[in-house]
Amino acid sequence: MSGQPARSSDAPLPRLLVLDDGAAHEVFEVVASSSAVIQVRSALLFEVGEELAVRIEQGGNISEVTMRVRAHVGPPEARLTELEITEPRGG
């Protein structure tokens, strides 16, 4: 992938689940994905710089990673959160 967000016709978008104390929570709607950044919508506002344990499910593959909140972009009524992978998580 090029670093540009994938259009829905290019590849299926991943499903992200936040891992917290052994439970997985679906709090994100993934709207765009690239090799470097995943853009999501969420009712929860995470702080820029906050790190989250996340399970990524895509195309039958599952991985657990640590993601960092990189930025909040867009107008307030359509705010997106940008997440970037900082490291894989040990299983």
PDB file of N, CA, C and O in Angstrom:
ATOM      1  N   MET A   1       0.834  -1.186   0.000  1.00  0.00           N
ATOM      2  CA  MET A   1       0.000   0.000   0.000  1.00  0.00           C
ATOM      3  C   MET A   1       0.868   1.235   0.000  1.00  0.00           C
ATOM      4  O   MET A   1       2.025   1.195   0.420  1.00  0.00           O
ATOM      5  N   SER A   2       0.317   2.316  -0.466  1.00  0.00           N
ATOM      6  CA  SER A   2       1.122   3.492  -0.732  1.00  0.00           C
ATOM      7  C   SER A   2       1.207   4.495   0.395  1.00  0.00           C
ATOM      8  O   SER A   2       2.050   5.390   0.334  1.00  0.00           O
ATOM      9  N   GLY A   3       0.385   4.398   1.413  1.00  0.00           N
ATOM     10  CA  GLY A   3       0.345   5.446   2.416  1.00  0.00           C
ATOM     11  C   GLY A   3      -0.874   6.320   2.232  1.00  0.00           C
ATOM     12  O   GLY A   3      -1.208   7.111   3.114  1.00  0.00           O
ATOM     13  N   GLN A   4      -1.555   6.190   1.083  1.00  0.00           N
ATOM     14  CA  GLN A   4      -2.815   6.887   0.854  1.00  0.00           C
ATOM     15  C   GLN A   4      -3.939   6.004   1.376  1.00  0.00           C
ATOM     16  O   GLN A   4      -3.845   4.781   1.274  1.00  0.00           O
ATOM     17  N   PRO A   5      -5.004   6.586   1.935  1.00  0.00           N
ATOM     18  CA  PRO A   5      -6.113   5.758   2.402  1.00  0.00           C
ATOM     19  C   PRO A   5      -6.675   4.885   1.286  1.00  0.00           C
ATOM     20  O   PRO A   5      -6.770   5.304   0.133  1.00  0.00           O
ATOM     21  N   ALA A   6      -7.045   3.662   1.658  1.00  0.00           N
ATOM     22  CA  ALA A   6      -7.629   2.736   0.688  1.00  0.00           C
ATOM     23  C   ALA A   6      -9.095   3.069   0.483  1.00  0.00           C
ATOM     24  O   ALA A   6      -9.827   3.310   1.443  1.00  0.00           O
ATOM     25  N   ARG A   7      -9.518   3.082  -0.774  1.00  0.00           N
ATOM     26  CA  ARG A   7     -10.942   3.220  -1.066  1.00  0.00           C
ATOM     27  C   ARG A   7     -11.589   1.867  -0.857  1.00  0.00           C
ATOM     28  O   ARG A   7     -10.915   0.839  -0.934  1.00  0.00           O
ATOM     29  N   SER A   8     -12.873   1.852  -0.596  1.00  0.00           N
ATOM     30  CA  SER A   8     -13.554   0.598  -0.307  1.00  0.00           C
ATOM     31  C   SER A   8     -13.430  -0.394  -1.457  1.00  0.00           C
ATOM     32  O   SER A   8     -13.508  -1.601  -1.226  1.00  0.00           O
ATOM     33  N   SER A   9     -13.241   0.074  -2.685  1.00  0.00           N
ATOM     34  CA  SER A   9     -13.109  -0.831  -3.816  1.00  0.00           C
ATOM     35  C   SER A   9     -11.708  -1.446  -3.892  1.00  0.00           C
ATOM     36  O   SER A   9     -11.527  -2.465  -4.559  1.00  0.00           O
ATOM     37  N   ASP A  10     -10.719  -0.855  -3.227  1.00  0.00           N
ATOM     38  CA  ASP A  10      -9.349  -1.352  -3.283  1.00  0.00           C
ATOM     39  C   ASP A  10      -9.140  -2.557  -2.377  1.00  0.00           C
ATOM     40  O   ASP A  10      -8.522  -3.536  -2.796  1.00  0.00           O
ATOM     41  N   ALA A  11      -9.630  -2.512  -1.166  1.00  0.00           N
ATOM     42  CA  ALA A  11      -9.428  -3.576  -0.192  1.00  0.00           C
ATOM     43  C   ALA A  11     -10.442  -3.404   0.922  1.00  0.00           C
ATOM     44  O   ALA A  11     -10.881  -2.290   1.209  1.00  0.00           O
ATOM     45  N   PRO A  12     -10.813  -4.516   1.551  1.00  0.00           N
ATOM     46  CA  PRO A  12     -11.737  -4.367   2.675  1.00  0.00           C
ATOM     47  C   PRO A  12     -11.059  -3.636   3.830  1.00  0.00           C
ATOM     48  O   PRO A  12      -9.870  -3.825   4.085  1.00  0.00           O
ATOM     49  N   LEU A  13     -11.815  -2.814   4.513  1.00  0.00           N
ATOM     50  CA  LEU A  13     -11.276  -2.085   5.655  1.00  0.00           C
ATOM     51  C   LEU A  13     -11.159  -3.025   6.853  1.00  0.00           C
ATOM     52  O   LEU A  13     -11.978  -3.930   7.011  1.00  0.00           O
ATOM     53  N   PRO A  14     -10.150  -2.820   7.692  1.00  0.00           N
ATOM     54  CA  PRO A  14      -9.999  -3.674   8.859  1.00  0.00           C
ATOM     55  C   PRO A  14     -11.052  -3.361   9.924  1.00  0.00           C
ATOM     56  O   PRO A  14     -11.674  -2.298   9.912  1.00  0.00           O
ATOM     57  N   ARG A  15     -11.233  -4.293  10.826  1.00  0.00           N
ATOM     58  CA  ARG A  15     -12.066  -4.088  12.008  1.00  0.00           C
ATOM     59  C   ARG A  15     -11.103  -3.925  13.176  1.00  0.00           C
ATOM     60  O   ARG A  15     -10.191  -4.732  13.351  1.00  0.00           O
ATOM     61  N   LEU A  16     -11.306  -2.876  13.978  1.00  0.00           N
ATOM     62  CA  LEU A  16     -10.445  -2.607  15.124  1.00  0.00           C
ATOM     63  C   LEU A  16     -11.225  -2.826  16.405  1.00  0.00           C
ATOM     64  O   LEU A  16     -12.348  -2.341  16.548  1.00  0.00           O
ATOM     65  N   LEU A  17     -10.630  -3.555  17.337  1.00  0.00           N
ATOM     66  CA  LEU A  17     -11.222  -3.775  18.649  1.00  0.00           C
ATOM     67  C   LEU A  17     -10.224  -3.317  19.706  1.00  0.00           C
ATOM     68  O   LEU A  17      -9.070  -3.745  19.691  1.00  0.00           O
ATOM     69  N   VAL A  18     -10.651  -2.455  20.620  1.00  0.00           N
ATOM     70  CA  VAL A  18      -9.787  -2.001  21.699  1.00  0.00           C
ATOM     71  C   VAL A  18      -9.773  -3.087  22.771  1.00  0.00           C
ATOM     72  O   VAL A  18     -10.824  -3.561  23.202  1.00  0.00           O
ATOM     73  N   LEU A  19      -8.574  -3.475  23.193  1.00  0.00           N
ATOM     74  CA  LEU A  19      -8.407  -4.512  24.210  1.00  0.00           C
ATOM     75  C   LEU A  19      -8.231  -3.845  25.568  1.00  0.00           C
ATOM     76  O   LEU A  19      -7.386  -2.969  25.744  1.00  0.00           O
ATOM     77  N   ASP A  20      -9.051  -4.282  26.523  1.00  0.00           N
ATOM     78  CA  ASP A  20      -8.998  -3.679  27.854  1.00  0.00           C
ATOM     79  C   ASP A  20      -9.290  -4.751  28.888  1.00  0.00           C
ATOM     80  O   ASP A  20     -10.409  -5.258  28.969  1.00  0.00           O
ATOM     81  N   ASP A  21      -8.288  -5.094  29.675  1.00  0.00           N
ATOM     82  CA  ASP A  21      -8.453  -6.040  30.774  1.00  0.00           C
ATOM     83  C   ASP A  21      -9.074  -7.356  30.319  1.00  0.00           C
ATOM     84  O   ASP A  21      -9.983  -7.881  30.964  1.00  0.00           O
ATOM     85  N   GLY A  22      -8.578  -7.881  29.207  1.00  0.00           N
ATOM     86  CA  GLY A  22      -9.044  -9.164  28.699  1.00  0.00           C
ATOM     87  C   GLY A  22     -10.301  -9.116  27.845  1.00  0.00           C
ATOM     88  O   GLY A  22     -10.710 -10.142  27.301  1.00  0.00           O
ATOM     89  N   ALA A  23     -10.916  -7.966  27.717  1.00  0.00           N
ATOM     90  CA  ALA A  23     -12.134  -7.826  26.911  1.00  0.00           C
ATOM     91  C   ALA A  23     -11.828  -7.008  25.656  1.00  0.00           C
ATOM     92  O   ALA A  23     -10.960  -6.135  25.661  1.00  0.00           O
ATOM     93  N   ALA A  24     -12.561  -7.312  24.581  1.00  0.00           N
ATOM     94  CA  ALA A  24     -12.413  -6.576  23.319  1.00  0.00           C
ATOM     95  C   ALA A  24     -13.654  -5.726  23.107  1.00  0.00           C
ATOM     96  O   ALA A  24     -14.779  -6.218  23.204  1.00  0.00           O
ATOM     97  N   HIS A  25     -13.446  -4.441  22.816  1.00  0.00           N
ATOM     98  CA  HIS A  25     -14.548  -3.489  22.656  1.00  0.00           C
ATOM     99  C   HIS A  25     -14.496  -2.873  21.261  1.00  0.00           C
ATOM    100  O   HIS A  25     -13.453  -2.386  20.826  1.00  0.00           O
ATOM    101  N   GLU A  26     -15.628  -2.898  20.566  1.00  0.00           N
ATOM    102  CA  GLU A  26     -15.702  -2.288  19.243  1.00  0.00           C
ATOM    103  C   GLU A  26     -16.180  -0.849  19.412  1.00  0.00           C
ATOM    104  O   GLU A  26     -17.375  -0.598  19.565  1.00  0.00           O
ATOM    105  N   VAL A  27     -15.244   0.086  19.384  1.00  0.00           N
ATOM    106  CA  VAL A  27     -15.569   1.496  19.606  1.00  0.00           C
ATOM    107  C   VAL A  27     -15.260   2.358  18.384  1.00  0.00           C
ATOM    108  O   VAL A  27     -15.512   3.563  18.391  1.00  0.00           O
ATOM    109  N   PHE A  28     -14.712   1.739  17.334  1.00  0.00           N
ATOM    110  CA  PHE A  28     -14.321   2.491  16.153  1.00  0.00           C
ATOM    111  C   PHE A  28     -15.105   2.051  14.928  1.00  0.00           C
ATOM    112  O   PHE A  28     -15.419   0.874  14.755  1.00  0.00           O
ATOM    113  N   GLU A  29     -15.413   3.031  14.078  1.00  0.00           N
ATOM    114  CA  GLU A  29     -15.885   2.776  12.721  1.00  0.00           C
ATOM    115  C   GLU A  29     -14.728   3.175  11.807  1.00  0.00           C
ATOM    116  O   GLU A  29     -14.403   4.357  11.696  1.00  0.00           O
ATOM    117  N   VAL A  30     -14.117   2.209  11.165  1.00  0.00           N
ATOM    118  CA  VAL A  30     -12.980   2.488  10.287  1.00  0.00           C
ATOM    119  C   VAL A  30     -13.506   3.094   8.995  1.00  0.00           C
ATOM    120  O   VAL A  30     -14.395   2.533   8.356  1.00  0.00           O
ATOM    121  N   VAL A  31     -12.948   4.253   8.608  1.00  0.00           N
ATOM    122  CA  VAL A  31     -13.381   4.922   7.381  1.00  0.00           C
ATOM    123  C   VAL A  31     -12.304   4.922   6.297  1.00  0.00           C
ATOM    124  O   VAL A  31     -12.627   5.054   5.117  1.00  0.00           O
ATOM    125  N   ALA A  32     -11.040   4.779   6.670  1.00  0.00           N
ATOM    126  CA  ALA A  32      -9.947   4.728   5.698  1.00  0.00           C
ATOM    127  C   ALA A  32      -8.744   4.061   6.343  1.00  0.00           C
ATOM    128  O   ALA A  32      -8.534   4.142   7.554  1.00  0.00           O
ATOM    129  N   SER A  33      -7.956   3.396   5.494  1.00  0.00           N
ATOM    130  CA  SER A  33      -6.798   2.675   6.014  1.00  0.00           C
ATOM    131  C   SER A  33      -5.662   2.728   5.014  1.00  0.00           C
ATOM    132  O   SER A  33      -5.879   2.628   3.807  1.00  0.00           O
ATOM    133  N   SER A  34      -4.451   2.885   5.522  1.00  0.00           N
ATOM    134  CA  SER A  34      -3.248   2.796   4.696  1.00  0.00           C
ATOM    135  C   SER A  34      -2.234   1.976   5.475  1.00  0.00           C
ATOM    136  O   SER A  34      -2.527   1.503   6.573  1.00  0.00           O
ATOM    137  N   SER A  35      -1.068   1.809   4.924  1.00  0.00           N
ATOM    138  CA  SER A  35      -0.044   1.045   5.633  1.00  0.00           C
ATOM    139  C   SER A  35       0.451   1.782   6.873  1.00  0.00           C
ATOM    140  O   SER A  35       1.012   1.154   7.772  1.00  0.00           O
ATOM    141  N   ALA A  36       0.259   3.088   6.943  1.00  0.00           N
ATOM    142  CA  ALA A  36       0.786   3.868   8.053  1.00  0.00           C
ATOM    143  C   ALA A  36      -0.284   4.372   9.018  1.00  0.00           C
ATOM    144  O   ALA A  36      -0.022   4.478  10.216  1.00  0.00           O
ATOM    145  N   VAL A  37      -1.483   4.685   8.525  1.00  0.00           N
ATOM    146  CA  VAL A  37      -2.493   5.352   9.351  1.00  0.00           C
ATOM    147  C   VAL A  37      -3.870   4.749   9.087  1.00  0.00           C
ATOM    148  O   VAL A  37      -4.217   4.431   7.949  1.00  0.00           O
ATOM    149  N   ILE A  38      -4.640   4.601  10.149  1.00  0.00           N
ATOM    150  CA  ILE A  38      -6.038   4.199  10.027  1.00  0.00           C
ATOM    151  C   ILE A  38      -6.890   5.341  10.562  1.00  0.00           C
ATOM    152  O   ILE A  38      -6.684   5.797  11.687  1.00  0.00           O
ATOM    153  N   GLN A  39      -7.849   5.807   9.759  1.00  0.00           N
ATOM    154  CA  GLN A  39      -8.766   6.862  10.191  1.00  0.00           C
ATOM    155  C   GLN A  39     -10.071   6.227  10.654  1.00  0.00           C
ATOM    156  O   GLN A  39     -10.641   5.369   9.980  1.00  0.00           O
ATOM    157  N   VAL A  40     -10.531   6.674  11.835  1.00  0.00           N
ATOM    158  CA  VAL A  40     -11.728   6.096  12.446  1.00  0.00           C
ATOM    159  C   VAL A  40     -12.652   7.183  12.967  1.00  0.00           C
ATOM    160  O   VAL A  40     -12.240   8.315  13.221  1.00  0.00           O
ATOM    161  N   ARG A  41     -13.927   6.799  13.119  1.00  0.00           N
ATOM    162  CA  ARG A  41     -14.888   7.617  13.859  1.00  0.00           C
ATOM    163  C   ARG A  41     -15.146   6.887  15.166  1.00  0.00           C
ATOM    164  O   ARG A  41     -15.107   5.658  15.223  1.00  0.00           O
ATOM    165  N   SER A  42     -15.410   7.654  16.214  1.00  0.00           N
ATOM    166  CA  SER A  42     -15.700   7.048  17.506  1.00  0.00           C
ATOM    167  C   SER A  42     -16.511   8.015  18.342  1.00  0.00           C
ATOM    168  O   SER A  42     -16.324   9.229  18.273  1.00  0.00           O
ATOM    169  N   ALA A  43     -17.422   7.455  19.139  1.00  0.00           N
ATOM    170  CA  ALA A  43     -18.167   8.279  20.090  1.00  0.00           C
ATOM    171  C   ALA A  43     -17.254   8.699  21.238  1.00  0.00           C
ATOM    172  O   ALA A  43     -17.536   9.666  21.945  1.00  0.00           O
ATOM    173  N   LEU A  44     -16.159   7.964  21.416  1.00  0.00           N
ATOM    174  CA  LEU A  44     -15.189   8.282  22.470  1.00  0.00           C
ATOM    175  C   LEU A  44     -14.089   9.158  21.891  1.00  0.00           C
ATOM    176  O   LEU A  44     -13.662   8.962  20.753  1.00  0.00           O
ATOM    177  N   LEU A  45     -13.638  10.113  22.670  1.00  0.00           N
ATOM    178  CA  LEU A  45     -12.542  10.973  22.224  1.00  0.00           C
ATOM    179  C   LEU A  45     -11.290  10.593  23.003  1.00  0.00           C
ATOM    180  O   LEU A  45     -11.194  10.818  24.209  1.00  0.00           O
ATOM    181  N   PHE A  46     -10.349  10.022  22.296  1.00  0.00           N
ATOM    182  CA  PHE A  46      -9.076   9.660  22.899  1.00  0.00           C
ATOM    183  C   PHE A  46      -8.113  10.830  22.726  1.00  0.00           C
ATOM    184  O   PHE A  46      -8.216  11.589  21.762  1.00  0.00           O
ATOM    185  N   GLU A  47      -7.179  10.971  23.661  1.00  0.00           N
ATOM    186  CA  GLU A  47      -6.242  12.087  23.613  1.00  0.00           C
ATOM    187  C   GLU A  47      -5.137  11.831  22.601  1.00  0.00           C
ATOM    188  O   GLU A  47      -4.686  10.697  22.440  1.00  0.00           O
ATOM    189  N   VAL A  48      -4.701  12.885  21.919  1.00  0.00           N
ATOM    190  CA  VAL A  48      -3.564  12.783  21.012  1.00  0.00           C
ATOM    191  C   VAL A  48      -2.375  12.299  21.837  1.00  0.00           C
ATOM    192  O   VAL A  48      -2.092  12.834  22.909  1.00  0.00           O
ATOM    193  N   GLY A  49      -1.687  11.290  21.330  1.00  0.00           N
ATOM    194  CA  GLY A  49      -0.546  10.705  22.027  1.00  0.00           C
ATOM    195  C   GLY A  49      -0.919   9.487  22.865  1.00  0.00           C
ATOM    196  O   GLY A  49      -0.040   8.723  23.265  1.00  0.00           O
ATOM    197  N   GLU A  50      -2.201   9.295  23.136  1.00  0.00           N
ATOM    198  CA  GLU A  50      -2.652   8.144  23.922  1.00  0.00           C
ATOM    199  C   GLU A  50      -2.369   6.859  23.147  1.00  0.00           C
ATOM    200  O   GLU A  50      -2.545   6.807  21.930  1.00  0.00           O
ATOM    201  N   GLU A  51      -1.930   5.824  23.863  1.00  0.00           N
ATOM    202  CA  GLU A  51      -1.676   4.537  23.242  1.00  0.00           C
ATOM    203  C   GLU A  51      -2.751   3.545  23.656  1.00  0.00           C
ATOM    204  O   GLU A  51      -3.181   3.515  24.809  1.00  0.00           O
ATOM    205  N   LEU A  52      -3.179   2.733  22.689  1.00  0.00           N
ATOM    206  CA  LEU A  52      -4.258   1.777  22.897  1.00  0.00           C
ATOM    207  C   LEU A  52      -3.811   0.391  22.445  1.00  0.00           C
ATOM    208  O   LEU A  52      -3.144   0.249  21.420  1.00  0.00           O
ATOM    209  N   ALA A  53      -4.182  -0.625  23.215  1.00  0.00           N
ATOM    210  CA  ALA A  53      -3.991  -2.005  22.781  1.00  0.00           C
ATOM    211  C   ALA A  53      -5.157  -2.327  21.852  1.00  0.00           C
ATOM    212  O   ALA A  53      -6.316  -2.159  22.230  1.00  0.00           O
ATOM    213  N   VAL A  54      -4.853  -2.791  20.636  1.00  0.00           N
ATOM    214  CA  VAL A  54      -5.885  -2.972  19.620  1.00  0.00           C
ATOM    215  C   VAL A  54      -5.703  -4.317  18.917  1.00  0.00           C
ATOM    216  O   VAL A  54      -4.580  -4.739  18.641  1.00  0.00           O
ATOM    217  N   ARG A  55      -6.819  -4.982  18.635  1.00  0.00           N
ATOM    218  CA  ARG A  55      -6.817  -6.165  17.784  1.00  0.00           C
ATOM    219  C   ARG A  55      -7.289  -5.714  16.410  1.00  0.00           C
ATOM    220  O   ARG A  55      -8.333  -5.074  16.285  1.00  0.00           O
ATOM    221  N   ILE A  56      -6.517  -6.049  15.381  1.00  0.00           N
ATOM    222  CA  ILE A  56      -6.871  -5.725  14.002  1.00  0.00           C
ATOM    223  C   ILE A  56      -7.297  -7.023  13.327  1.00  0.00           C
ATOM    224  O   ILE A  56      -6.547  -7.999  13.294  1.00  0.00           O
ATOM    225  N   GLU A  57      -8.517  -7.015  12.788  1.00  0.00           N
ATOM    226  CA  GLU A  57      -9.031  -8.165  12.045  1.00  0.00           C
ATOM    227  C   GLU A  57      -9.252  -7.727  10.605  1.00  0.00           C
ATOM    228  O   GLU A  57      -9.981  -6.772  10.333  1.00  0.00           O
ATOM    229  N   GLN A  58      -8.609  -8.441   9.689  1.00  0.00           N
ATOM    230  CA  GLN A  58      -8.749  -8.077   8.276  1.00  0.00           C
ATOM    231  C   GLN A  58      -8.453  -9.282   7.402  1.00  0.00           C
ATOM    232  O   GLN A  58      -7.395  -9.902   7.515  1.00  0.00           O
ATOM    233  N   GLY A  59      -9.399  -9.609   6.530  1.00  0.00           N
ATOM    234  CA  GLY A  59      -9.202 -10.683   5.569  1.00  0.00           C
ATOM    235  C   GLY A  59      -8.838 -12.012   6.198  1.00  0.00           C
ATOM    236  O   GLY A  59      -8.042 -12.757   5.627  1.00  0.00           O
ATOM    237  N   GLY A  60      -9.391 -12.331   7.351  1.00  0.00           N
ATOM    238  CA  GLY A  60      -9.091 -13.587   8.023  1.00  0.00           C
ATOM    239  C   GLY A  60      -7.843 -13.553   8.879  1.00  0.00           C
ATOM    240  O   GLY A  60      -7.555 -14.519   9.585  1.00  0.00           O
ATOM    241  N   ASN A  61      -7.089 -12.454   8.833  1.00  0.00           N
ATOM    242  CA  ASN A  61      -5.892 -12.298   9.665  1.00  0.00           C
ATOM    243  C   ASN A  61      -6.224 -11.496  10.911  1.00  0.00           C
ATOM    244  O   ASN A  61      -7.000 -10.542  10.858  1.00  0.00           O
ATOM    245  N   ILE A  62      -5.637 -11.886  12.024  1.00  0.00           N
ATOM    246  CA  ILE A  62      -5.833 -11.173  13.289  1.00  0.00           C
ATOM    247  C   ILE A  62      -4.459 -10.861  13.868  1.00  0.00           C
ATOM    248  O   ILE A  62      -3.599 -11.737  13.961  1.00  0.00           O
ATOM    249  N   SER A  63      -4.265  -9.607  14.254  1.00  0.00           N
ATOM    250  CA  SER A  63      -3.022  -9.230  14.927  1.00  0.00           C
ATOM    251  C   SER A  63      -3.351  -8.288  16.072  1.00  0.00           C
ATOM    252  O   SER A  63      -4.334  -7.548  16.029  1.00  0.00           O
ATOM    253  N   GLU A  64      -2.515  -8.330  17.088  1.00  0.00           N
ATOM    254  CA  GLU A  64      -2.666  -7.416  18.215  1.00  0.00           C
ATOM    255  C   GLU A  64      -1.485  -6.465  18.216  1.00  0.00           C
ATOM    256  O   GLU A  64      -0.328  -6.883  18.154  1.00  0.00           O
ATOM    257  N   VAL A  65      -1.795  -5.180  18.288  1.00  0.00           N
ATOM    258  CA  VAL A  65      -0.778  -4.138  18.197  1.00  0.00           C
ATOM    259  C   VAL A  65      -1.054  -3.049  19.216  1.00  0.00           C
ATOM    260  O   VAL A  65      -2.133  -2.986  19.806  1.00  0.00           O
ATOM    261  N   THR A  66      -0.076  -2.203  19.410  1.00  0.00           N
ATOM    262  CA  THR A  66      -0.276  -0.966  20.151  1.00  0.00           C
ATOM    263  C   THR A  66      -0.399   0.146  19.122  1.00  0.00           C
ATOM    264  O   THR A  66       0.444   0.281  18.236  1.00  0.00           O
ATOM    265  N   MET A  67      -1.456   0.944  19.247  1.00  0.00           N
ATOM    266  CA  MET A  67      -1.670   2.063  18.332  1.00  0.00           C
ATOM    267  C   MET A  67      -1.636   3.359  19.130  1.00  0.00           C
ATOM    268  O   MET A  67      -2.052   3.404  20.288  1.00  0.00           O
ATOM    269  N   ARG A  68      -1.137   4.405  18.494  1.00  0.00           N
ATOM    270  CA  ARG A  68      -1.071   5.726  19.108  1.00  0.00           C
ATOM    271  C   ARG A  68      -2.030   6.649  18.371  1.00  0.00           C
ATOM    272  O   ARG A  68      -2.121   6.623  17.144  1.00  0.00           O
ATOM    273  N   VAL A  69      -2.742   7.463  19.140  1.00  0.00           N
ATOM    274  CA  VAL A  69      -3.611   8.479  18.546  1.00  0.00           C
ATOM    275  C   VAL A  69      -2.699   9.567  17.997  1.00  0.00           C
ATOM    276  O   VAL A  69      -2.005  10.255  18.747  1.00  0.00           O
ATOM    277  N   ARG A  70      -2.712   9.707  16.688  1.00  0.00           N
ATOM    278  CA  ARG A  70      -1.817  10.653  16.010  1.00  0.00           C
ATOM    279  C   ARG A  70      -2.422  12.042  15.914  1.00  0.00           C
ATOM    280  O   ARG A  70      -1.726  13.040  16.101  1.00  0.00           O
ATOM    281  N   ALA A  71      -3.728  12.113  15.619  1.00  0.00           N
ATOM    282  CA  ALA A  71      -4.367  13.418  15.430  1.00  0.00           C
ATOM    283  C   ALA A  71      -5.870  13.247  15.366  1.00  0.00           C
ATOM    284  O   ALA A  71      -6.384  12.144  15.179  1.00  0.00           O
ATOM    285  N   HIS A  72      -6.565  14.364  15.525  1.00  0.00           N
ATOM    286  CA  HIS A  72      -7.994  14.465  15.243  1.00  0.00           C
ATOM    287  C   HIS A  72      -8.104  15.444  14.087  1.00  0.00           C
ATOM    288  O   HIS A  72      -7.595  16.562  14.166  1.00  0.00           O
ATOM    289  N   VAL A  73      -8.770  15.028  13.008  1.00  0.00           N
ATOM    290  CA  VAL A  73      -8.827  15.846  11.798  1.00  0.00           C
ATOM    291  C   VAL A  73     -10.262  16.052  11.362  1.00  0.00           C
ATOM    292  O   VAL A  73     -11.165  15.313  11.755  1.00  0.00           O
ATOM    293  N   GLY A  74     -10.454  17.065  10.545  1.00  0.00           N
ATOM    294  CA  GLY A  74     -11.775  17.343   9.998  1.00  0.00           C
ATOM    295  C   GLY A  74     -12.557  18.315  10.865  1.00  0.00           C
ATOM    296  O   GLY A  74     -12.128  18.667  11.964  1.00  0.00           O
ATOM    297  N   PRO A  75     -13.705  18.745  10.365  1.00  0.00           N
ATOM    298  CA  PRO A  75     -14.531  19.694  11.106  1.00  0.00           C
ATOM    299  C   PRO A  75     -15.161  19.019  12.326  1.00  0.00           C
ATOM    300  O   PRO A  75     -15.314  17.798  12.347  1.00  0.00           O
ATOM    301  N   PRO A  76     -15.526  19.799  13.334  1.00  0.00           N
ATOM    302  CA  PRO A  76     -16.073  19.224  14.570  1.00  0.00           C
ATOM    303  C   PRO A  76     -17.265  18.285  14.350  1.00  0.00           C
ATOM    304  O   PRO A  76     -17.408  17.297  15.070  1.00  0.00           O
ATOM    305  N   GLU A  77     -18.109  18.577  13.379  1.00  0.00           N
ATOM    306  CA  GLU A  77     -19.288  17.742  13.147  1.00  0.00           C
ATOM    307  C   GLU A  77     -18.953  16.437  12.407  1.00  0.00           C
ATOM    308  O   GLU A  77     -19.800  15.549  12.310  1.00  0.00           O
ATOM    309  N   ALA A  78     -17.738  16.320  11.891  1.00  0.00           N
ATOM    310  CA  ALA A  78     -17.328  15.112  11.174  1.00  0.00           C
ATOM    311  C   ALA A  78     -15.907  14.722  11.563  1.00  0.00           C
ATOM    312  O   ALA A  78     -15.113  14.314  10.714  1.00  0.00           O
ATOM    313  N   ARG A  79     -15.595  14.847  12.830  1.00  0.00           N
ATOM    314  CA  ARG A  79     -14.236  14.615  13.339  1.00  0.00           C
ATOM    315  C   ARG A  79     -13.805  13.164  13.131  1.00  0.00           C
ATOM    316  O   ARG A  79     -14.555  12.235  13.430  1.00  0.00           O
ATOM    317  N   LEU A  80     -12.590  12.984  12.617  1.00  0.00           N
ATOM    318  CA  LEU A  80     -11.976  11.667  12.480  1.00  0.00           C
ATOM    319  C   LEU A  80     -10.750  11.600  13.376  1.00  0.00           C
ATOM    320  O   LEU A  80     -10.086  12.609  13.615  1.00  0.00           O
ATOM    321  N   THR A  81     -10.462  10.427  13.859  1.00  0.00           N
ATOM    322  CA  THR A  81      -9.264  10.194  14.656  1.00  0.00           C
ATOM    323  C   THR A  81      -8.302   9.377  13.812  1.00  0.00           C
ATOM    324  O   THR A  81      -8.692   8.383  13.200  1.00  0.00           O
ATOM    325  N   GLU A  82      -7.045   9.797  13.780  1.00  0.00           N
ATOM    326  CA  GLU A  82      -6.012   9.066  13.055  1.00  0.00           C
ATOM    327  C   GLU A  82      -5.213   8.239  14.048  1.00  0.00           C
ATOM    328  O   GLU A  82      -4.724   8.758  15.052  1.00  0.00           O
ATOM    329  N   LEU A  83      -5.083   6.941  13.758  1.00  0.00           N
ATOM    330  CA  LEU A  83      -4.322   6.023  14.597  1.00  0.00           C
ATOM    331  C   LEU A  83      -3.149   5.482  13.792  1.00  0.00           C
ATOM    332  O   LEU A  83      -3.268   5.243  12.590  1.00  0.00           O
ATOM    333  N   GLU A  84      -2.005   5.289  14.467  1.00  0.00           N
ATOM    334  CA  GLU A  84      -0.864   4.679  13.807  1.00  0.00           C
ATOM    335  C   GLU A  84      -0.320   3.563  14.700  1.00  0.00           C
ATOM    336  O   GLU A  84      -0.318   3.673  15.926  1.00  0.00           O
ATOM    337  N   ILE A  85       0.137   2.497  14.064  1.00  0.00           N
ATOM    338  CA  ILE A  85       0.706   1.374  14.800  1.00  0.00           C
ATOM    339  C   ILE A  85       2.073   1.775  15.329  1.00  0.00           C
ATOM    340  O   ILE A  85       2.911   2.279  14.582  1.00  0.00           O
ATOM    341  N   THR A  86       2.298   1.549  16.634  1.00  0.00           N
ATOM    342  CA  THR A  86       3.598   1.844  17.206  1.00  0.00           C
ATOM    343  C   THR A  86       4.413   0.583  17.439  1.00  0.00           C
ATOM    344  O   THR A  86       5.642   0.607  17.364  1.00  0.00           O
ATOM    345  N   GLU A  87       3.707  -0.553  17.730  1.00  0.00           N
ATOM    346  CA  GLU A  87       4.438  -1.800  17.931  1.00  0.00           C
ATOM    347  C   GLU A  87       3.478  -2.987  17.970  1.00  0.00           C
ATOM    348  O   GLU A  87       2.322  -2.847  18.368  1.00  0.00           O
ATOM    349  N   PRO A  88       3.972  -4.163  17.551  1.00  0.00           N
ATOM    350  CA  PRO A  88       3.153  -5.368  17.709  1.00  0.00           C
ATOM    351  C   PRO A  88       3.102  -5.752  19.186  1.00  0.00           C
ATOM    352  O   PRO A  88       4.003  -5.412  19.953  1.00  0.00           O
ATOM    353  N   ARG A  89       2.061  -6.449  19.572  1.00  0.00           N
ATOM    354  CA  ARG A  89       1.920  -6.907  20.954  1.00  0.00           C
ATOM    355  C   ARG A  89       2.239  -8.390  21.012  1.00  0.00           C
ATOM    356  O   ARG A  89       1.877  -9.159  20.121  1.00  0.00           O
ATOM    357  N   GLY A  90       2.910  -8.764  22.060  1.00  0.00           N
ATOM    358  CA  GLY A  90       3.220 -10.182  22.269  1.00  0.00           C
ATOM    359  C   GLY A  90       1.966 -10.959  22.617  1.00  0.00           C
ATOM    360  O   GLY A  90       1.088 -10.424  23.294  1.00  0.00           O
ATOM    361  N   GLY A  91       1.852 -12.201  22.177  1.00  0.00           N
ATOM    362  CA  GLY A  91       0.681 -13.015  22.432  1.00  0.00           C
ATOM    363  C   GLY A  91       1.013 -14.069  23.362  1.00  0.00           C
ATOM    364  O   GLY A  91       0.153 -14.877  23.714  1.00  0.00           O
TER     365      GLY A  91
END
